[in-house]
Amino acid sequence: MDGIAGATRKPGKYKLSFDEKELNTLKTNTDYTLNIEAVREEADRELIKLPFTIDKEFQAQRRGDVEIGEVILTITP
C-alpha cells in the first residue's frame, strides 16, 4: 500500500483496517513505517511516524502535539 489520502477529518476516533489479502502483499521481516499526517491550509502541519514489521504481533502508541491526538497501531498477524 503506497498511501491513503483524503481531506482532514473532524476530531474523533477513526479506524483503518486491512484484510488478509492486502496484508499478504507485504513482505515479512521487512521494516515498514506508518506515516500519519495532518495539514491545514494556512495553519499547522503535523506528522507522526510509527515503524513496524509485519511478522509479529505489535502495538505502538503516539500522540501528536497539535493536530493529531492519540494514534494506536495494532498488528495481529
PyMOL commands that place a pseudoatom at each C-alpha (Angstrom):
pseudoatom trace, name=CA, resn=MET, resi=1, chain=A, elem=C, hetatm=0, pos=[0.000, 0.000, 0.000]
pseudoatom trace, name=CA, resn=ASP, resi=2, chain=A, elem=C, hetatm=0, pos=[1.523, 3.228, -1.055]
pseudoatom trace, name=CA, resn=GLY, resi=3, chain=A, elem=C, hetatm=0, pos=[-0.886, 5.623, 0.576]
pseudoatom trace, name=CA, resn=ILE, resi=4, chain=A, elem=C, hetatm=0, pos=[-4.378, 6.594, 1.528]
pseudoatom trace, name=CA, resn=ALA, resi=5, chain=A, elem=C, hetatm=0, pos=[-5.165, 10.287, 1.277]
pseudoatom trace, name=CA, resn=GLY, resi=6, chain=A, elem=C, hetatm=0, pos=[-8.144, 12.492, 1.862]
pseudoatom trace, name=CA, resn=ALA, resi=7, chain=A, elem=C, hetatm=0, pos=[-9.342, 15.695, 3.401]
pseudoatom trace, name=CA, resn=THR, resi=8, chain=A, elem=C, hetatm=0, pos=[-8.501, 16.159, 7.076]
pseudoatom trace, name=CA, resn=ARG, resi=9, chain=A, elem=C, hetatm=0, pos=[-11.314, 14.725, 9.126]
pseudoatom trace, name=CA, resn=LYS, resi=10, chain=A, elem=C, hetatm=0, pos=[-13.101, 16.341, 12.028]
pseudoatom trace, name=CA, resn=PRO, resi=11, chain=A, elem=C, hetatm=0, pos=[-11.936, 15.462, 15.555]
pseudoatom trace, name=CA, resn=GLY, resi=12, chain=A, elem=C, hetatm=0, pos=[-12.956, 11.986, 16.578]
pseudoatom trace, name=CA, resn=LYS, resi=13, chain=A, elem=C, hetatm=0, pos=[-11.889, 8.363, 16.587]
pseudoatom trace, name=CA, resn=TYR, resi=14, chain=A, elem=C, hetatm=0, pos=[-11.213, 6.659, 13.280]
pseudoatom trace, name=CA, resn=LYS, resi=15, chain=A, elem=C, hetatm=0, pos=[-10.260, 3.087, 12.492]
pseudoatom trace, name=CA, resn=LEU, resi=16, chain=A, elem=C, hetatm=0, pos=[-8.451, 1.718, 9.461]
pseudoatom trace, name=CA, resn=SER, resi=17, chain=A, elem=C, hetatm=0, pos=[-8.233, -1.993, 8.929]
pseudoatom trace, name=CA, resn=PHE, resi=18, chain=A, elem=C, hetatm=0, pos=[-6.852, -4.067, 6.101]
pseudoatom trace, name=CA, resn=ASP, resi=19, chain=A, elem=C, hetatm=0, pos=[-7.911, -7.520, 5.087]
pseudoatom trace, name=CA, resn=GLU, resi=20, chain=A, elem=C, hetatm=0, pos=[-5.621, -10.520, 4.805]
pseudoatom trace, name=CA, resn=LYS, resi=21, chain=A, elem=C, hetatm=0, pos=[-5.353, -10.210, 1.018]
pseudoatom trace, name=CA, resn=GLU, resi=22, chain=A, elem=C, hetatm=0, pos=[-3.954, -6.672, 1.288]
pseudoatom trace, name=CA, resn=LEU, resi=23, chain=A, elem=C, hetatm=0, pos=[-1.560, -7.551, 4.099]
pseudoatom trace, name=CA, resn=ASN, resi=24, chain=A, elem=C, hetatm=0, pos=[-0.256, -10.622, 2.268]
pseudoatom trace, name=CA, resn=THR, resi=25, chain=A, elem=C, hetatm=0, pos=[1.336, -8.270, -0.272]
pseudoatom trace, name=CA, resn=LEU, resi=26, chain=A, elem=C, hetatm=0, pos=[3.704, -7.008, 2.445]
pseudoatom trace, name=CA, resn=LYS, resi=27, chain=A, elem=C, hetatm=0, pos=[6.955, -8.888, 2.974]
pseudoatom trace, name=CA, resn=THR, resi=28, chain=A, elem=C, hetatm=0, pos=[7.686, -10.374, 6.397]
pseudoatom trace, name=CA, resn=ASN, resi=29, chain=A, elem=C, hetatm=0, pos=[10.860, -9.438, 8.286]
pseudoatom trace, name=CA, resn=THR, resi=30, chain=A, elem=C, hetatm=0, pos=[10.846, -6.084, 6.496]
pseudoatom trace, name=CA, resn=ASP, resi=31, chain=A, elem=C, hetatm=0, pos=[10.753, -2.694, 8.176]
pseudoatom trace, name=CA, resn=TYR, resi=32, chain=A, elem=C, hetatm=0, pos=[7.754, -0.514, 7.328]
pseudoatom trace, name=CA, resn=THR, resi=33, chain=A, elem=C, hetatm=0, pos=[6.617, 2.892, 8.550]
pseudoatom trace, name=CA, resn=LEU, resi=34, chain=A, elem=C, hetatm=0, pos=[3.050, 4.086, 9.001]
pseudoatom trace, name=CA, resn=ASN, resi=35, chain=A, elem=C, hetatm=0, pos=[3.003, 7.843, 8.344]
pseudoatom trace, name=CA, resn=ILE, resi=36, chain=A, elem=C, hetatm=0, pos=[0.036, 9.841, 9.603]
pseudoatom trace, name=CA, resn=GLU, resi=37, chain=A, elem=C, hetatm=0, pos=[-0.057, 13.449, 8.529]
pseudoatom trace, name=CA, resn=ALA, resi=38, chain=A, elem=C, hetatm=0, pos=[-2.476, 16.301, 9.160]
pseudoatom trace, name=CA, resn=VAL, resi=39, chain=A, elem=C, hetatm=0, pos=[-2.087, 19.522, 7.171]
pseudoatom trace, name=CA, resn=ARG, resi=40, chain=A, elem=C, hetatm=0, pos=[-4.349, 22.512, 7.401]
pseudoatom trace, name=CA, resn=GLU, resi=41, chain=A, elem=C, hetatm=0, pos=[-4.408, 25.267, 4.822]
pseudoatom trace, name=CA, resn=GLU, resi=42, chain=A, elem=C, hetatm=0, pos=[-2.596, 28.286, 6.264]
pseudoatom trace, name=CA, resn=ALA, resi=43, chain=A, elem=C, hetatm=0, pos=[-2.197, 26.545, 9.635]
pseudoatom trace, name=CA, resn=ASP, resi=44, chain=A, elem=C, hetatm=0, pos=[-0.384, 23.744, 11.393]
pseudoatom trace, name=CA, resn=ARG, resi=45, chain=A, elem=C, hetatm=0, pos=[1.143, 20.615, 9.894]
pseudoatom trace, name=CA, resn=GLU, resi=46, chain=A, elem=C, hetatm=0, pos=[1.901, 17.505, 11.905]
pseudoatom trace, name=CA, resn=LEU, resi=47, chain=A, elem=C, hetatm=0, pos=[3.451, 14.159, 11.016]
pseudoatom trace, name=CA, resn=ILE, resi=48, chain=A, elem=C, hetatm=0, pos=[3.595, 11.016, 13.160]
pseudoatom trace, name=CA, resn=LYS, resi=49, chain=A, elem=C, hetatm=0, pos=[5.740, 8.048, 12.103]
pseudoatom trace, name=CA, resn=LEU, resi=50, chain=A, elem=C, hetatm=0, pos=[5.210, 4.564, 13.518]
pseudoatom trace, name=CA, resn=PRO, resi=51, chain=A, elem=C, hetatm=0, pos=[7.797, 1.976, 12.453]
pseudoatom trace, name=CA, resn=PHE, resi=52, chain=A, elem=C, hetatm=0, pos=[6.727, -1.697, 12.443]
pseudoatom trace, name=CA, resn=THR, resi=53, chain=A, elem=C, hetatm=0, pos=[7.345, -5.135, 10.958]
pseudoatom trace, name=CA, resn=ILE, resi=54, chain=A, elem=C, hetatm=0, pos=[4.547, -7.339, 9.691]
pseudoatom trace, name=CA, resn=ASP, resi=55, chain=A, elem=C, hetatm=0, pos=[5.752, -10.710, 11.020]
pseudoatom trace, name=CA, resn=LYS, resi=56, chain=A, elem=C, hetatm=0, pos=[4.768, -10.429, 14.691]
pseudoatom trace, name=CA, resn=GLU, resi=57, chain=A, elem=C, hetatm=0, pos=[2.088, -9.103, 16.979]
pseudoatom trace, name=CA, resn=PHE, resi=58, chain=A, elem=C, hetatm=0, pos=[2.815, -5.479, 17.740]
pseudoatom trace, name=CA, resn=GLN, resi=59, chain=A, elem=C, hetatm=0, pos=[1.281, -2.388, 19.289]
pseudoatom trace, name=CA, resn=ALA, resi=60, chain=A, elem=C, hetatm=0, pos=[2.579, 1.184, 19.392]
pseudoatom trace, name=CA, resn=GLN, resi=61, chain=A, elem=C, hetatm=0, pos=[1.050, 4.428, 20.609]
pseudoatom trace, name=CA, resn=ARG, resi=62, chain=A, elem=C, hetatm=0, pos=[1.967, 8.006, 19.818]
pseudoatom trace, name=CA, resn=ARG, resi=63, chain=A, elem=C, hetatm=0, pos=[0.308, 11.313, 20.491]
pseudoatom trace, name=CA, resn=GLY, resi=64, chain=A, elem=C, hetatm=0, pos=[0.625, 14.370, 18.303]
pseudoatom trace, name=CA, resn=ASP, resi=65, chain=A, elem=C, hetatm=0, pos=[1.352, 17.838, 19.615]
pseudoatom trace, name=CA, resn=VAL, resi=66, chain=A, elem=C, hetatm=0, pos=[-1.234, 19.947, 17.801]
pseudoatom trace, name=CA, resn=GLU, resi=67, chain=A, elem=C, hetatm=0, pos=[-3.406, 18.419, 15.086]
pseudoatom trace, name=CA, resn=ILE, resi=68, chain=A, elem=C, hetatm=0, pos=[-3.257, 14.688, 15.804]
pseudoatom trace, name=CA, resn=GLY, resi=69, chain=A, elem=C, hetatm=0, pos=[-4.464, 13.090, 19.014]
pseudoatom trace, name=CA, resn=GLU, resi=70, chain=A, elem=C, hetatm=0, pos=[-3.584, 9.596, 20.169]
pseudoatom trace, name=CA, resn=VAL, resi=71, chain=A, elem=C, hetatm=0, pos=[-2.670, 7.091, 17.457]
pseudoatom trace, name=CA, resn=ILE, resi=72, chain=A, elem=C, hetatm=0, pos=[-2.636, 3.365, 18.216]
pseudoatom trace, name=CA, resn=LEU, resi=73, chain=A, elem=C, hetatm=0, pos=[-1.186, 0.907, 15.719]
pseudoatom trace, name=CA, resn=THR, resi=74, chain=A, elem=C, hetatm=0, pos=[-2.036, -2.730, 16.387]
pseudoatom trace, name=CA, resn=ILE, resi=75, chain=A, elem=C, hetatm=0, pos=[-0.769, -5.571, 14.223]
pseudoatom trace, name=CA, resn=THR, resi=76, chain=A, elem=C, hetatm=0, pos=[-2.153, -9.071, 14.701]
pseudoatom trace, name=CA, resn=PRO, resi=77, chain=A, elem=C, hetatm=0, pos=[-0.839, -11.419, 12.003]
for i in range(1, 77): cmd.bond("trace and resi %d" % i, "trace and resi %d" % (i + 1))
show_as sticks, trace
zoom trace
